[in-house]
Amino acid sequence: MDTCLAGTMTIIDRLYKRVEERGPICVGLDPAEDLYPPGFLKKFSSPAQAALAFSQEIVAATADLVACYKVQIAHFEALGVEGLQAYRDLLRWLRKEGLIVIGDVKRGDIASTAAHYAKAHFGGEFSADFLTINALFGFDALTPFLSYLESGKHGFFVLVRTSNPTASEFQDLLVDGRPFYEHVAERVALWGEKFRGECGYSLIGAVVGAHREVLARLRPRFPTLFFLVPGYGAQGGRARDVAPAFREGNGAVVVAARAILGAHRGKPDSAERFPHYAREAVLAMREDLAQCLR
């Protein structure tokens, strides 16, 4: 481990500990009107205020059950300036409550542009514990973010193999006999070696979708990479698909968004009890994952 992190409780150590205590669920906060219960939007002066309030209700109902939250910035950007203010306020509130938050921003650029992204999302009003990063530019895309990792208070997850149906068009292409995503994972592990926490995992992790074969291929090869695993639930992934992501029950968090945020749909009392149904969905997911991790 790099000496600058020795003896430091880094954010990846906090996440590792949170998984040990509460399990590996990451709730995706993707507030959208089609997920709100009947009449919810009308209670607020603007869509941005509704998005913030809906997210906070979900968090209040689930915080003791999950490892972290992933906030998707696009759902707030679409609401304009007030939406971005709501995104800022949600991140501030989550961190003030002692919860771990991933800013799902998927930034990927170079030079001064990347430096300003890093300043905005690690040092500015949109500061999060972790970010998602697109490294298609190579190491240059990561460089401006690295100085923020030296304190141990921030980390990020690099897109390696995503969960969308057409990801294979590029990410599975063979390069020197191996899929492209494996080459990306190799680089990510190399870049993160000097930023390992006490738990053995790096502050630079990998986004790897809920594909059983992909996770089974990558996990033994890259034991220091902490995985952020999207694709569970509404995207079709199940516990069996994500099980290979783990080492002794840790080393990954599994993301579910719509399956939790919209768990109230079709229930007669959803307007009043949507947080209750979100909590029930988390408990069901927790039990589903536990059966595969025993």
FIPADO-80219 format. One record per residue: y, z, x of N, C-alpha, C in turn; residue in one letter. Coordinates in pm, whole numbers, plus 50000, padded with zeros to 5 digits. Atoms other than C-alpha are relative to their C-alpha. Layout:
N
YZXYZXYZXA;...
This chain:
294
498815000050084500005000050000501235000050087M;498785000549923503504992450123500635013850006D;499484986549980505195023350265501145003449906T;498874997150089508215019650033499545005749866C;500524994950127505935028749737499105012150019L;500894988849974503885056049905500555012749937A;499594987550062503985088249706500894998449878G;499135002850114505935071749424499174997749875T;500625003050128504885072749060500654987249948M;499435012950037505475035748999499764997249852T;500175003650139505715018948663498574995349971I;501395004150022502225004248710499095012249996I;500754987550008500905039448774500185006649863D;499734994650134502585050848452499204992449895R;500755008050097500965021948264498515003050010L;501414996649978497565029348418499675013449933Y;500224986750058497875065748314500074999549848K;499865001350144499005056047965498744993649939R;501255006050048495905034047925498895010550000V;501004989349995493745063448034500155009649883E;499744989950103495405086147778499874994549858E;499855005050136495885063047480499214987349972R;500705012650019493775032147536500864988150038G;499365011749940494694996447629500774990949904P;499315008550096496624983947324501484998550036I;498585003249988499994966847367500414993449869C;499535005950126501794960547039501134990350030V;498955010049986503814928647035501015001349889G;498934998750098507144933646863500674986349984L;499525013550030507804898946721500514999749856D;499554999050138509884906246412500404986449943P;499715012850066510004876546176499985002449849A;499844997650142510964873845811498694999049923E;501255001450075507494862745702499085011950019D;500804988049977506114895645835500595012349931L;499384988550065508524918245648499385002349862Y;500484997350135507354935745332501044995549896P;499075004750104508914925145000501265008549992P;498734993050017512594933844970500575006250126G;499554993049879512904946345328501314994250053F;498835006549940515464921045450501275003249922L;498834997650085517794928045156500635013750022K;499494986549979518214964045267501055000650111K;499164999649880520254954045572501144989949992F;498815008450004523624938345637499814987050075S;500255012249924522154912245872498544999150040S;501385001549952518804897745987499755007550130P;500174992949873519384913346330499745014849978A;500224985950030519644948246186498625002249939Q;501334999050059516484941845984498924999250109A;500985001549892514604930546298499895012850082A;500014987649923515644961946485499335011149921L;500564989250081514774985346198498494998249979A;501425002750019511414968546131499225003750126F;500674996949873510464971346499499925015150021S;499994985549979511465007946513499035007049906Q;500974994150094509395015946203498574998250052E;501335002549946506334999946362499735009250119I;500164991449883506895019146685499795014549959V;500114986050043507375052446508498605003049944A;501324998050061504025047446332498854998750100A;501105003349909502035037246641500145005450142T;499704996749860503605052046956498975008950067A;500984990749940500955078947007498654993450023D;501305006749993498145053046994499944988750102L;499975012249920499255025447231500525002750141V;499574998749861499875020147600501434995450021A;498685005749977503034999247572500364990649886C;499515009850097505104974947369500514987850075Y;499495012649944505904938447440500994994349899K;498955004850090509194926647292500294985450033V;499795014349981509484889047247501464996549970Q;498555002150012513104879447310500354988749904I;499685011650085512924846547115500275004049856A;499814995750138512684864946784501375006249979H;498664994550007516024881046863501054989550035F;499095010949964517694851247032500294991049881E;499845008950116517144831146714501015005449899A;499054993750092519434855646534501415000650057L;498675001049944522394848446760500415012150083G;499464989349917524644872746943499575013749948V;500404987150056523864901146705498505002450021E;501424998549971520174894446759499765004850141G;500124995449862520584898547133500455014550014L;499594985949999522434931147071498875008849947Q;501144992550054519454942446862498885001050103A;500995000049892517094932547147500375010650103Y;499524989949904519204953147389499795014149946R;500104986650058519284982847152498555004549987D;501424996550013515524981547093499435004150135L;500494996549867514754981347466500535013550045L;499414987149962517165010147528499335011549927R;500614989550080515645030347245498575002850045W;501384998349956512055024247358499935007850130L;500044993449870512775034847713500525014449991R;499514986450021514785065247600498925008949942K;501114992550060511735075747399498845002050096E;501064998449901509645074247716498864990149986G;501035010150022507695043747602500154988750102L;499995010849901506755015247836500204986849927I;499645012250071508254981847742499964987950093V;500055012949930507564946247854500964990649930I;499125010150054510374921547806499334986450013G;500715012849995508564889547712501054988849999D;498915009849986511164865147845499554987250068V;500595011749932508994841148051501034992150080K;499005006749917511824833648291499334993250118R;500565007449887511154808048563501004990050053G;499025008949938513854792948782500165004350144D;499844997149857515154794649139501465003150032I;498674998049941518134804549353500885008949910A;499064991350070521234818449178499645001649853S;500394998850140519854811148832498965011149984T;501024989550005516774832748895500605013650032A;499364987449964518974859249056500745006049881A;499294994950118521054861748740499035004049889H;501034995450093517934863448524499505013950040Y;500474987149951516724892148742501025011049973A;498944990250024520074909948715500085003649852K;499914997650144520124905948335498865008549948A;501194994050061516574917748272499425011850078H;500404987949926516104944048543501205009050030F;498844991949963519644955348622501124999849900G;498945001350098521684946348315499675006249867G;500154994050133521864953547945498624997549938E;501325003150056518434938047878498875005750087F;500974994749904516614959448134498735005049932S;501324995950049512884964148071499195005450116A;500884994949894510074981148262499274988550068D;500695012049950508144948448301500624987749935F;499635012950055508964911848246498814990650009L;500945011149978506904880448202500754989050074T;499395009749911507594853648464499144987350005I;500675012849980506714816648486500254995650144N;499865002749857506054808548853499704985650037A;500295013949970505704770848828500794994950120L;499215003649883508444767949092499405005350130F;500544993749881506284788249332500695013050031G;499484986949960507334819049524501515001049983F;498544999950017511004808949499500405005849864D;499694994950133510874818149129499935015349994A;500184985550000509854853949214500995007250089L;499234993449894512054861149515501155008649949T;498874991750043515184873249329499605012649925P;500454988350076513114897949127499415010950090F;500794990849917511364914449423500765012450040L;499244988249957514194937549529499965011049894S;500064990150108513944954549189498665007149997Y;501314993749995510284962549257499935010950105L;500104990749887511024982549570500165014549960E;499854986250048512035013349372498755004849928S;501204996550077508715012249185500245001349852G;499664998050141510545013348852499804987649913K;500175012450074509974977148754498794992250052H;501085009049962507174951648759500064987749914G;500055011750086506314918048613498614994049998F;501275006950020503424897248487500264985050009F;499855014449979503104861248606498994992549913V;500915008150081501654835048373498934993750089L;501125005449924498204826148508499164990849912V;500785008350095496074813848216500355004849860R;499484995650129497694815147873498984998049889T;500974999450109496044818747534500154988749898S;499785010550098497424788347349498934989050010N;501115009750003494974760647247500094988850103P;499885011349907496394733347474500265004350144T;499794995349862496704755147785499114992650099A;500965006549911493684737247928500484986550052S;499525013149959495604704347954500485000050145E;499544998849862497134716548280499295011450075F;500434987949930495864751448359498544999650043Q;501415000949964492174742048370499674988250091D;500265011349911492574711148587499405004750132L;500654996249876490344712448891500824995650121L;499315002549874492064714949228499105005350111V;500964996149896489724715249528498795007049940D;501224994850062486864722649291500175012749919G;499754987850077488514752649125501114997449900R;498935002150098490674754948811501365004250055P;498644997449952494404754648870500395014649981F;499604986250027494814788948708499465009750106Y;500574991249897492554804248975500854999550128E;499095001149885494844790949249501265008149976H;498814992150033497794806649068499705014950016V;500384985949988495984840049042499885004350146A;500144997049857495214838549414501365002650063E;498654998249947498904834549495500645012749946R;499424988150060499944861749253499475012650067V;500604988549931497514886249414500575001550140A;499434999649866498844877149758501435005149998L;498614995750009502474881349653500125014849966W;499904986350045501744915049497499395010450090G;500744990649916499774930649781500875011450051E;499144989549944502734949849926500625009049894K;499404992150108503684963749585498955007549919F;501064992850070500534982949499500385014549978R;499764986150032500815016349326498855008850043G;501054990549964498735047449378498704997049926E;501205003150077496325035249109499224988250057C;500665011449937495465005149327500424986649947G;499525012450057497044979149102501424996950046Y;498705004549953500094958949193501045000049889S;498895001550093503494958749027500154985549953L;500045014050042502964921149009498624997349940I;501265002350070500294914848747499904985849949G;500295013550048498944884748561499834999649849A;500275002850141499094871348208498784991149993V;501255007550014495564860048124499555001649855V;500344999650141494664851047767498605005049971G;501274994150045491734864147566498884989650001A;501105009549980489154839647706498945006950085H;501044992249932485914856947801499624994050134R;500455006449876484874831448063501065000750109E;498914999549903488284830648232500155014150056V;499864986149955488594868448245498835004250089L;501184996749920485034871848376500054993450137A;499875007049872485844846848650501055006650090R;498884994949921489114863148757499875014750038L;499984985649973488484900548731499335004050131R;500624995649875485964904749016500694994350125P;499345006249886487954881449243501335006650032R;498654994649981491294899249194500095014249945F;500074986350052490694936549156501335007449999P;498724993049998494344945949227500984994749896T;499135005650101495804924648948499805007249866L;500034994450134496644943148628500244988549903F;499935011350092496134919348335500755003649872F;499404999850133498354914348033499284989249920L;500935008950068495974898847780500474997149857V;499655004050135497464880647478498854992449933P;500995008350069495454862647212499035007549912G;500894992150085493704891447033500524999549856Y;499604998850141493724892146653500354986749937G;499575011850073495784864946487499684987150073A;500335011849921495064840646773498504998050017Q;501445002050002491334845746733499195008250098G;500734992149902490444868247025499445012949941G;500644987650044488084897446972499665008650122R;500304990749892486924927247175499054994050103A;500965006149909484024907847322500714990650098R;499295009649916486484881947456500825006650109D;499114993549903488734906847633499285010250089V;500724989849925486064930747762499944997650151A;500085002049854485734913848107501305002750075P;498724997549933489424921148177500045013750067A;499884986049960488684957748245499095003650117F;500814993449897487444977848540499975014849966R;500174986050040486085011448430500995003949891E;499174997150116488085009248109501494999050022G;498575000949972491425002448274500294986850071N;499645012149928493334975248457500504988749914G;499525010350090494494956348149500555006449873A;499584996650136496384958947822499834987549914V;500285010950093495524937747520501094999549894V;498875001550090498354924047307499554995649862V;500125004750138498314921446930501375001649935A;498694999650065501414913346727499864998249850A;500005002950143501064896146391498925007749924R;501084992750068497764913246310500405014349968A;499524986450022499574946646332501275000049916I;498735000350073503074937946212499814995649855L;500245005150135501664919745910498805006049931G;501224994050057498784943145832500185004149855A;499704995750136500494953145507499894988849898H;499975011350093500364918145359498805000249906R;501044999750102498394916345036499735013649942G;500174986450052498614953844979501065002649892K;499054998350112500244964244649501185009250032P;498934990449968502324992244806500624997150136D;499585003549864503354973245120501465003050027S;498574997849978507094977545068500285013950053A;499774986149958506875015245114499115004150116E;500994994749907503785018545333499644990450113R;500355009649895503934989845582499785006850136F;500314993549872504145013845882498605006350000P;501344994250012500985031145755498934989550027H;500995010549979499104998145748500014994950144Y;499945003549858500344989746097499205010050082A;500754989649928498935022746218498504998349978R;501425002250027495615015946045499464988250080E;500445011749924495434982046216499845003450147A;500134995849860496024997946556498745008550018V;501214991749991493305023746489498744991549994L;501165008950008490874996246390499834992150129A;500065007249872491734976346703499525009250111M;500414990149899491325007646912498505002149998R;501454997950014487825013346778499224987550040E;500635012749962486934976546820499914998750151D;500005001049854487954977247185499125010650062L;500784989049943486305011047248498514996750003A;501435003350005482914997347145499594990950114Q;500315009149891483104970647413500255006150139C;499644994049872484424993947682499165012350032L;500824988149977481865021847645498954997350106R;
